[in-house]
Amino acid sequence: MTIQFNEETFRDDYSFRNSDWAIKRFPFPFHEDSYMYSVNMEQHRGGPEGSVYEKRFDVDEHYVSEMRDRAIVLADDPLRCQSLPHMTLAGWDTLELIMVSKSEDYPDLFELHRDGNRWRWINKPMGIDHTFTFLDETTLPCGPLEYITRQAQGDYAVLDQRNDMLYMDAGMITTQADWSLDFDIGMDFFEWHAPVPLAHEMGIFKRALKFLLNIQQGAPARRLNWTMTVNPLLDTSPENYHKWGVQKTTLTPENIGSKQHLRVELQTFYRLPRSNALLFPIRCYLIAFQDIVSVPKWGRRLHRVIRDLPEELATYKGFIDNRPMMLDYLSQYDDGLPTSPGV
Ligand code: HEM
């Protein structure tokens, strides 16, 4: 289908909206009526036509506006994109993977023409037509990681792999759920996960790391993660907590349906060919509560998940204070009927 790109904002007047199409394909993350952390990894081999899993790097109606929001964040704080000196090759690997995938998966929107190392990249939605030399940074306006991730929805962490460990040595992080690249840069897998409750004791991170270290080229993996955000904000960073944290106190029984958003991250994992780094794209999808409950089985299930979520998780995810109000709202949409397994 041809995508109609929305003209919308993720700040100030929050004009972000999901069309019926975007609601229908939303990656609702709950397979049962309760939720607990697990090593929920699977192969990333596409998915049903039209779903967010179908293409390698999903492009949707929010693309152009999300890229505009990223540019605003970077203008204010350039440290949201960083790459340690040994990660430049991984940046080129990332550029290649995204350009090849997008031009193959969306030939009407993106074109890549390669003549040896002379590459021409056309990005029609963003009005870019640029010829450059692959592996020659002087032919790009900025580093390869920054160049391509200014044109690709979602955040990107690039992990160096050495000593049987992953290190967060590069990234483009502007749509994150309250963590900071500038704080985490150079940390290892266990260090940057230190704030997460319960999962360490459950052995989840040890098993997850083992899985990640063995991801092979051409065999990407994926998982979903989720949290909650008041207002459709992409940039919920610790750097800007003073701006968005206070917005959580503006929730009322009257506005909760339109203001409270479920935030779902489609996380994928790709082994990169030249650098052997691991690319970790984190694609954020937002949906208002009032749109979730328009799908009866989602409304019913979300009520039960939020009601029974362990306190540690509701606290870590930042909605413990608003949980009673969420439950009052969602309980109206839970008729007590059983739900079937699966989404
Ligand atoms: C949270 C990064 C892979 C499970 C986080 C956080 C970061 C992060 C930065 C936020 C920590 C904070 O509060 O400061 C990454 C990176 C990964 C990766 C870069 C890829 C190498 C995984 C995998 C799992 C996982 C494979 C599998 C179980 C979690 C969980 C949380 C978390 C459960 C808490 C999320 C929540 O409750 O909202 N991760 N992660 N991560 N990560 Fe990862």
Boltz pocket constraint, residues with backbone or C-beta under 6 A from the ligand:
constraints:
  - pocket:
      binder: B
      contacts: [[A, 37], [A, 38], [A, 39], [A, 40], [A, 157], [A, 159], [A, 166], [A, 168], [A, 177], [A, 178], [A, 179], [A, 180], [A, 184], [A, 192], [A, 193], [A, 194], [A, 195], [A, 196], [A, 199], [A, 204], [A, 205], [A, 208], [A, 209], [A, 212], [A, 223], [A, 225], [A, 226], [A, 227], [A, 278], [A, 280], [A, 313], [A, 316], [A, 317]]
      max_distance: 6.0
